[in-house]
Amino acid sequence: MTNEVQTVSEMMRAVMYDRFGGPEVLYVGKAPKPAPGPGEVLVRVRATSVNGGELLARAGRVRLVTGRKFPQRTGLDFAGEVVALGAAVTGPAVGDRVWGIMPRASGFGSAAEYVAVRPRQLGRVPQRLDLVEAAALPAGTTAITALRDKARLRPGERLLVRGAAGGVGHVAVQLGKAVGAHVTGLARADNLAFVRDLGADEVHDYRATGPAGLGRYDVVLDTVGKDLDAHRRLLAPGGRMVSIAFDVDRPVASLGHLLASAVHGRRRVRFFSGDPRTALFNDLAAHVADGAIRPVVDTVFPLEEIGAAHRALEAGGVRGKFVVRID
């Protein structure tokens, strides 16, 4: 009996799936509770959000990356509290409220009660945010990297954001305005007022206004991955395009094109996949503290309804983030 109690106490709830498929394959099961190894921090996860990459992984669209071994886990970003420290950890302390993104090497797994990560994957949550709000913002580090580090957006430049109402796009609109750029957002018709409320100077329904109906831009941020050539032609001389997505219907051709365009041609496309560190989370926190960036939580789902959160994101029309509450 003692051994059984001990075994149960070392397990945790986690979202997983035993086959590729639609949102219905997701379930809340039991997984071993991680123990923080040397140089690691154990975080009690309070909330996570749903990201496009998780949908692709669950559907088997990127199985060359995720592999075919089951069960597989889901969840990329998280917000929670530090509850234990491994040996030789400096920086975080037990009780700190933190946010983070699972390291690229370990893949998904934050839709669970606990995660063990290295301190460099974490930042402290600003005091003005609760942990549900905080879970909506880690993807904002991608917007910072794209606009500040890759595109080097400057005051007075014209910025076009594709997918302006989504998880990265809604932060990019706010960040672009904070920099002092003229921001144009592309979104669905029913989200145009929302994008304008974020600070966009112009908004267009992407289904009604194609690239030919748009102007010239110094920076184009693409979160969609399709029709990159058509939108790249909108760049003014010296313009820069940054893409964080590829065409999942033509993955090999799309990625090949992105790699080639990153090297050749006057209108290069900068493509990257984020793996943020503490300094970047600190930058995000500073933008939250000074009011330049605010989180937008579309809907909060309980852990048991994470399938509904995946289904809602697949349907499109999200405003900010769908957040999944763990507790």
Secondary structure, DSSP 4 states (H G I P E B T S, - for coil): -HHHHHHHHTEEEEEEESSS-SGGG-EEEEEEPP---TT-EEEEEEEEE--HHHHHHHHTTTHHHH-S-SSEE---EEEEEEEEE-TT--S--TT-EEEEE--TTT----SBSEEEE-GGGEEEPPTTS-HHHHTT-TTHHHHHIIIIIIS---TT-EEEEETTTSTTHHHHHHHHHHHT-EEEEEE-GGGHHHHHHTT-SEEEETTTS-GGGS--EEEEEESS-SSHHHHHTTEEEEEEEEES---TTSHHHHHHHHHHHTTSSSS-EEE------HHHHHHHHHHHHTTS----EEEEEEGGGHHHHHHHHHH----SEEEEE--
